[in-house]
Amino acid sequence: MNAASTSYAGDGRHTASYYAASANPAPERPPLAGHVTADICVVGAGYSGLSTALHLAEKGHKVVILEGARVGWGASGRNGGQIVNGLNASLQTIARRYGQDTASFVAGMVQEGGQIIRERIATYDIRCDLKETNVFVGLTGAHMRELEARRALWASYGITNQELLDRDQLRKHVNSDLYAGGLIDYTGGHIHPLNLALGEAAAFETLGGVIYEMSPVTSVDTAAAQPVVRTAAGQITCKTLVLCGNAYLGNVVPDLAPRVMPVSTQVMATEPLGEELAHTLIPNDGCVEDVRYILDYYRLSADKRLLFGGGTVYGGADPRDIEAKLRRNMDKVFPQLKSVRVDYAWSGNFALSFSRVPQMGRIGANTYFAHGYSGHGVTGSHTFGRILSEAIDGDLARFDVFAALPWYPFPGGRALRVPYSVIGSWWYALRDKLGL
């Protein structure tokens, strides 16, 4: 199939985020020029592409990565930086839709992404401010019942490193009057997401991998015996193509465009709070998210800023005033921060699938894809990158399970998917407000 697209990334510079301002030094790689042949070409230098490519390079494969902007330019370099185990869809939902065998299969890998991230950090000495623990917080009795059900469900699959916290116990981890309690996952954590991406790219290059930056794809031919990827200044002919553009792939591959919808989420970073105040807010220095449909998520940076995120805009548009959108919720959680300055505020897109389950598959014989992490991409992308590498290396066992799962288009098609999703989000927000 042939498809065409135009540049999505402007001049390719990273968005004006705290992460970009505090990024580790990294080289600027040249764009693709001329005709290149490769064994494996990966489109996208975010976590999915980097994970796939690094796993393959470790197995001895010759791999090139084609990136439309800079490494980590998209969601991988803008997200909340939280290592949260699991998929957006719960194990209970997966069992109901796809059967108990599939739920047990997924349960066996929900902590794998975090394990891969820690292994990468240790093996390649990636400096990305890794810190441990993830706390889910509930605002109502209904939320606490939901957290207890989650703990019991995961324990039924042998995942027993979660602990339920009442209001007083929670204060040792999150010191806010807003919450009724929480659930701590001792295998969660958080990182500087852009520095993780930059470190993985550097690791890939030490193994002989090649990355072309500033090379947005203009067309892809997946029907050829050897797939061809074209940019404005060159093309790559490869034996195997892997598409990892996720929310930023756009319409370059029409077969994939209706499968996901870009959704933007926002993050802001306060001024440095100082050790004493920061410790008062989040005493254990873990990351935090609540369990509402449109949730707040937050954590401390290495220099003790509060990184506070939340909100969604279906379709991927950026709000006019990100700070105004987030500030009210931050002040509810921590009223003592009302006079604190916000130094950075930014937005970025993730790819939402209608089922909230990531998708993996193949187009033709030699083109693979993975996308649709639905807000759980930090861990999910690392796991799916490993599974893609297994498939390309000849082990299709795990790939085939996900490739066989049905996917569903958004009701109303591309024209109505945004209003449909907005109406759905209003309903769930109302349930949260009413404590249902």
C-alpha positions in Angstrom: 0.0 0.0 0.0 1.3 3.5 -0.9 0.5 6.5 1.3 1.7 10.0 1.5 2.1 12.5 4.4 3.7 15.8 5.2 5.9 16.9 8.1 4.3 16.9 11.5 7.0 18.3 13.7 7.7 21.9 12.5 11.4 22.6 12.9 11.9 19.4 14.9 12.9 21.1 18.1 11.8 19.6 21.4 8.8 21.3 22.9 9.7 23.9 25.6 9.4 21.4 28.5 11.2 21.0 31.7 12.6 17.7 30.2 14.1 19.5 27.2 15.6 22.2 29.5 17.2 19.5 31.7 18.1 17.0 29.0 21.5 15.2 29.0 23.8 16.3 26.1 23.0 14.4 22.9 24.3 14.7 19.3 22.2 15.9 16.5 22.0 13.1 14.0 21.9 13.8 10.2 18.8 13.4 8.2 18.4 10.6 5.6 19.9 11.5 2.2 19.9 9.3 -0.8 19.0 5.6 -1.1 19.8 3.4 1.8 19.3 -0.3 2.1 18.8 -2.0 5.5 17.9 -5.3 7.0 15.5 -3.7 9.4 14.1 -0.2 9.4 12.2 1.2 12.4 10.1 4.3 11.9 10.0 6.4 15.1 12.7 7.1 17.7 10.3 7.0 20.7 10.2 4.2 23.3 8.5 1.6 21.0 11.0 2.2 18.2 14.0 2.4 20.5 13.0 -0.7 22.5 12.5 -2.7 19.3 15.7 -1.5 17.7 17.8 -2.0 20.8 16.5 -5.5 21.4 17.2 -6.4 17.8 20.7 -4.9 17.9 21.5 -6.9 21.0 20.6 -10.0 19.0 23.0 -9.0 16.3 20.6 -7.5 13.7 21.6 -4.5 11.6 18.9 -1.9 12.2 18.3 1.8 11.2 15.8 4.1 12.8 14.1 6.9 10.9 12.8 9.7 13.0 10.8 12.7 11.8 12.2 15.1 14.4 14.6 14.4 17.2 15.0 11.3 19.4 12.2 11.4 22.0 10.4 14.3 20.3 6.9 12.9 20.8 5.2 11.3 23.8 8.4 9.5 24.9 10.1 12.8 25.7 7.0 14.7 27.1 5.1 12.3 29.3 4.7 12.2 33.1 7.7 9.9 33.5 5.7 7.4 35.6 6.5 3.7 35.6 2.9 2.4 36.0 2.4 -1.3 35.7 -0.5 -2.6 33.7 -2.5 -1.6 30.6 -5.3 1.0 30.5 -7.8 -1.8 30.2 -8.0 -3.8 33.5 -7.3 -7.5 33.8 -11.0 -7.9 34.6 -12.0 -6.2 31.3 -9.5 -8.2 29.3 -10.8 -11.5 30.8 -14.4 -10.5 30.0 -13.6 -9.5 26.4 -11.0 -12.0 25.4 -11.1 -14.8 27.8 -9.3 -16.0 30.9 -6.3 -17.4 29.0 -5.6 -14.0 27.5 -6.0 -12.3 30.9 -3.5 -14.7 32.5 -1.1 -14.1 29.6 -1.4 -10.3 30.0 -1.0 -10.6 33.8 2.3 -12.4 33.3 3.7 -9.4 31.5 2.2 -6.3 33.2 5.4 -5.7 35.2 7.8 -6.5 32.4 8.1 -3.0 31.0 9.3 -1.6 34.3 11.8 -4.5 34.5 13.1 -3.7 31.0 13.5 0.0 31.9 15.5 -0.8 35.0 17.7 -3.3 33.1 18.4 -0.7 30.4 19.3 1.9 33.0 21.7 -0.5 34.8 23.3 -2.1 31.7 23.9 1.1 29.7 24.4 3.5 32.7 21.6 5.8 31.6 21.3 8.9 33.8 17.5 9.5 34.0 16.8 10.0 37.8 15.2 6.6 38.5 13.1 6.6 41.7 10.9 3.8 43.1 7.2 3.3 44.0 4.0 4.3 42.5 0.9 5.3 44.5 -2.7 5.2 43.3 -4.9 7.5 45.3 -8.7 7.5 45.8 -10.9 10.5 46.6 -14.1 8.6 47.6 -15.3 5.4 49.1 -16.1 4.1 45.7 -12.5 4.8 44.6 -11.2 2.9 47.6 -13.4 -0.1 46.8 -12.0 0.0 43.3 -8.4 0.0 44.6 -9.2 -2.9 46.9 -10.7 -4.9 44.0 -7.6 -4.1 41.9 -5.3 -5.4 44.7 -7.3 -8.6 45.1 -7.5 -9.2 41.4 -3.8 -8.8 40.8 -3.0 -11.0 43.9 -5.2 -13.7 42.3 -2.7 -13.7 39.4 0.3 -13.9 41.8 1.1 -10.2 41.8 1.4 -9.5 45.5 3.7 -6.4 45.7 0.8 -3.9 46.2 -0.5 -2.7 49.6 -3.7 -0.9 50.4 -3.3 2.3 52.4 -5.9 4.0 54.6 -6.0 7.8 54.9 -3.4 8.0 57.7 -1.1 5.4 56.1 -1.3 7.3 52.8 0.1 10.5 54.4 3.5 8.8 54.7 3.6 8.8 50.9 1.3 11.6 49.8 0.5 14.4 52.3 -2.8 15.8 51.1 -6.2 16.2 52.7 -7.9 15.4 49.4 -7.7 11.6 49.5 -9.5 8.9 51.3 -6.6 6.4 50.9 -4.5 4.7 48.3 -2.7 1.7 46.9 1.1 1.5 46.7 2.8 -0.5 44.0 6.4 -1.2 45.2 7.4 -2.1 41.6 6.3 1.2 40.1 8.5 4.2 39.9 9.5 7.2 37.8 12.2 8.6 35.5 13.2 11.6 33.4 11.5 10.3 30.3 13.5 12.3 27.7 16.8 11.3 29.2 15.7 7.6 29.2 15.0 7.9 25.4 18.3 9.7 24.8 20.2 7.0 26.8 18.5 4.2 24.9 19.3 5.8 21.6 23.0 6.1 22.6 23.0 2.5 23.7 21.6 1.4 20.3 24.3 3.3 18.5 27.1 1.7 20.6 25.9 -1.6 19.1 26.2 -0.4 15.5 22.7 1.0 15.1 22.1 4.1 12.9 19.6 6.8 13.6 18.5 9.4 11.0 16.8 12.4 12.6 14.8 15.2 11.0 13.5 12.8 8.3 9.7 12.8 8.3 8.2 10.0 6.3 6.3 11.1 3.1 5.3 7.7 1.9 5.5 4.0 2.7 5.1 1.0 0.4 4.3 -2.0 2.4 3.1 -4.1 -0.5 6.5 -4.5 -2.1 8.6 -7.7 -1.4 11.0 -5.4 0.4 9.2 -2.4 2.0 10.2 1.1 0.9 10.1 4.2 3.2 10.5 7.6 1.5 11.3 11.0 2.9 11.8 14.3 1.2 15.5 13.7 0.7 15.9 9.9 0.5 14.4 6.5 0.8 15.2 3.2 2.7 14.6 -0.2 1.2 14.5 -2.9 3.8 13.8 -6.6 4.4 11.6 -5.8 7.5 9.8 -2.6 8.3 8.6 -1.7 11.9 6.1 1.2 12.3 6.3 2.8 15.7 5.0 6.3 15.1 2.1 5.9 17.4 0.1 9.1 17.9 2.4 11.0 15.5 2.3 8.6 12.5 -0.7 10.6 11.1 -2.1 9.3 7.8 1.1 8.0 6.4 -0.3 4.5 6.6 -4.1 4.6 6.0 -4.5 1.0 7.3 -3.4 2.2 10.8 -5.0 5.7 10.9 -8.5 4.6 12.0 -7.2 2.3 14.7 -6.2 5.1 17.1 -7.0 8.7 18.0 -4.4 11.2 19.2 -5.2 12.6 22.6 -3.2 15.4 24.3 -2.4 15.5 27.9 -0.7 18.4 29.7 2.1 18.7 32.3 3.6 21.6 34.2 6.7 22.0 36.4 6.8 24.4 39.3 9.9 26.3 40.4 12.2 24.3 42.6 10.5 23.8 46.0 13.5 23.0 48.1 14.1 19.8 50.0 12.0 20.5 53.0 8.8 21.5 51.3 9.1 18.8 48.6 9.5 16.1 51.3 6.5 17.5 53.1 4.4 17.0 49.9 5.5 13.5 48.8 7.6 12.0 51.7 8.5 8.8 49.9 9.4 10.6 46.6 7.3 8.2 44.6 5.0 9.0 41.7 1.3 9.5 42.3 -1.9 9.3 40.2 -5.5 9.2 41.1 -8.1 6.8 39.8 -10.6 9.1 38.2 -11.4 8.8 34.5 -9.7 12.1 33.8 -7.0 11.9 36.3 -4.2 14.0 38.0 -0.7 12.5 38.1 2.3 14.1 39.7 5.8 13.5 41.1 8.9 15.4 42.2 11.8 16.0 39.8 15.4 15.5 40.7 15.7 19.2 41.5 12.6 19.1 43.7 10.0 20.7 41.3 6.5 19.3 41.4 5.7 17.9 38.0 1.9 18.0 37.8 -0.1 16.6 34.8 -3.6 15.8 33.8 -6.4 16.8 31.5 -7.2 15.4 28.1 -8.0 17.0 24.7 -9.4 14.4 22.3 -8.0 14.9 18.8 -4.6 16.1 20.1 -5.0 19.8 20.2 -3.1 22.0 22.6 -5.0 24.0 25.2 -4.6 27.8 25.0 -3.5 28.1 28.6 -2.0 24.9 30.0 -1.2 26.4 33.4 -4.7 27.6 33.9 -6.0 24.2 32.9 -3.9 22.4 35.5 -3.4 24.9 38.3 -6.8 24.6 39.9 -6.3 20.8 40.4 -2.8 21.2 41.7 -4.0 23.7 44.3 -6.7 21.3 45.4 -4.2 18.6 46.1 -1.6 20.9 47.7 -3.1 24.3 48.7 0.2 25.4 50.1 1.5 25.7 46.5 -1.0 28.5 45.5 1.8 31.1 45.4 4.4 28.9 43.8 5.6 29.9 40.4 5.2 27.6 37.4 8.3 27.5 35.2 7.3 25.2 32.4 4.0 24.0 30.9 3.7 21.8 27.8 1.4 19.3 26.0 1.9 16.1 24.1 -0.1 13.4 22.4 -0.7 9.8 23.2 -2.5 7.3 20.9 -5.8 6.1 22.3 -7.4 2.8 21.0 -11.1 2.4 21.3 -10.6 -0.8 23.4 -7.9 0.8 25.6 -5.7 -2.2 24.7 -2.5 -1.7 22.8 -2.5 -3.1 19.3 0.2 -5.1 17.5 0.2 -6.7 14.1 1.5 -7.0 10.6 0.6 -5.3 7.3 1.6 -7.7 4.5 4.4 -10.1 5.1 7.2 -7.8 6.2 5.8 -4.8 8.0 5.1 -4.8 11.7 3.5 -2.2 13.9 2.6 -1.5 17.6 0.6 1.5 18.9 -2.4 2.5 21.0 -1.0 2.3 24.6 -3.8 4.7 25.7 -1.8 6.6 28.3 0.3 3.6 29.6 3.0 3.8 27.1 6.1 4.2 29.3 6.0 0.6 30.3 3.8 -0.8 27.5 6.1 0.4 24.7 9.1 -1.2 26.2 7.3 -4.5 26.5 5.9 -4.4 23.0 9.3 -3.4 21.6 10.7 -6.6 23.1 7.8 -8.7 21.7 8.3 -7.1 18.2 11.9 -8.0 18.3 11.1 -11.6 19.3 8.7 -11.9 16.3 11.2 -10.4 13.8 13.9 -12.8 15.2 11.6 -15.8 14.6 9.7 -16.3 17.9 6.1 -15.4 17.2 4.5 -16.9 20.3 3.7 -13.6 22.2 3.3 -11.5 19.1 0.6 -13.8 17.8 -1.5 -13.5 20.9 -1.7 -9.7 20.6 -2.0 -9.7 16.8 -5.1 -12.0 17.1 -7.0 -9.7 19.4 -9.8 -7.9 17.6 -9.6 -4.1 17.3 -12.6 -1.8 16.9 -12.9 1.6 15.1 -14.2 4.6 17.0 -18.0 4.9 16.5 -18.8 7.3 13.8 -15.4 7.0 12.2 -12.8 9.7 12.1 -15.4 12.4 11.7 -17.2 11.6 15.0 -14.6 10.0 17.1 -13.7 13.2 19.0 -17.3 14.3 19.9 -18.1 10.7 20.8 -15.1 10.5 23.2 -15.9 13.9 24.7 -19.4 12.8 25.6 -18.0 9.6 27.1 -15.5 11.5 29.2 -18.3 13.9 30.5 -20.3 10.8 31.7 -17.3 9.3 33.5 -16.3 12.7 35.0 -19.9 13.0 36.3 -19.6 9.6 37.9 -16.4 10.6 39.6 -18.0 13.8 40.9 -20.9 11.9 42.3 -18.7 9.3 43.9 -20.2 6.4 41.9 
